[in-house]
C-alpha cells in the first residue's frame, strides 16, 4: 500500500481547503496516459483506498493504482517554487 507521510497529508489537506468546490471532494491520484501521475479534484469511488488527515479523507486512489504504488512513499519536497508532493520508493528497513 502507498505510504502517505504526515507532511504530505497536511499538504493535501491544505490544497483541498484552497481548491475544493464541493464538500465531499478529495484529491484523486490518476495515471496520465503519457506516464506519470496527476492530481485532480474528485469524489471518492466505491473501491478507492482513501488517506485521511484529521479524520477527513484527503486523497483517494483506485485499487489498481494502490497496487502499483505499494512500494512508494508520497511526501513533501521543498523547492524554490514552494512545497511540492514527491513520490519515491520506500527505503528498505
Buried (B, 14 or more C-beta within 10 A) or exposed (E): EBBBBEBBBBBBBEBBEEEEEEEEBBBBBBBEEEEEBEBEBBEBEEEBBBBBBEEEBBBBBBEEBBEBBEEBBBBBEEEEEEBEBBBEEEEEE
